Amino acid sequence: MTKIGTFDAAEFWKNAYAHQRGKLLKKVNVPEDQILILANKKYLELPAPLRYDIETSGIQKKDLL
């Protein structure tokens, strides 16, 4: 059984600007109207299924900078 690679989203979210957060949310297919709302929230305030999708999406930090 292989281990699922996770993205350290909490650390990225803490240090990212709003446009970088928006780019991350776009990559996990969040609707445009929701991106504006979610990008300004703290990471732990995001819905749990969305956090799971972000962490297991395979996105790399270099893709977002």
Summary of the structure (lengths in Angstrom):
residues: 65
radius of gyration: 11.3
end to end distance: 31.9
largest distance: 38.3
contacts: 146
relative contact order: 0.24
helix: 58%
strand: 0%
